[in-house]
Amino acid sequence: MLVRHRDAEPSIDPAAFVASTAVIVGKVRIAAGARILHGAVISAEDGEVVIGEDTVVMEHAVIRGRAEHPALVGAAVMIGPHAHINGSTVGDEAFIATGAALFPGSTVAAGAEVRIHGVVQVNTTLQPGAVVPIGWVAVGDPAVILPPDRHDEIWAIQRGLDFTGTVYGVDPDAGMRTIMQKQSDFYGAHSADQAVDPH
């Protein structure tokens, strides 16, 4: 399904494939040879999404573009099932495995790998060819890659990366009531969405 959102429609190269059950929303550009499989959601919330040539987005992956952090995915990238790419830049020939999560402002450089359930935190830069092992966390710029049981070390770095400001646009001390009221208002823009005829 193609959806017009915030006065923008998806642009899909005729040599790309988008499954009938995928949802493509707003200012999304999909290049030739890209394959968007069943159940994937690619949403330009208020920032663009670009999917490069010969990139495969597997079932139920989510890619979201944001105003301050567009989602820019290079060529020949594999994005596994249930992966979550939110306002991240992914270089050519990167591998984003099943269930991986990339947060706003992050960069996964060319040829890097984020393996099953790996995490790349906000404003983190993963160097070319780097590997985030299964379930591990990359945090910082340049990234430090740590196992999840080293939470105190992860948090010591993450604390300075402004998660709440980057993701929600609020002060670090904002409570959930403030965050969620702002989120509710923001996502309310979908009430004006319109389906686009793909022909």
Protein Blocks (a to p, Z undefined) as FASTA:
>chain_A
ZZdeehiacdddfkbccdfkbccehjadddehiacdehiacddfkbccdddehiacdehi
acdddfklccdddehiacdehiacehiacdehiacdehiacdehiacdehiacdehiacd
ehiacdehiacdehiacedjddddddfklmmmmmmmmmmnommlmmnopafkbcfklmmm
mmmmmmmmmmmgccddfZZ
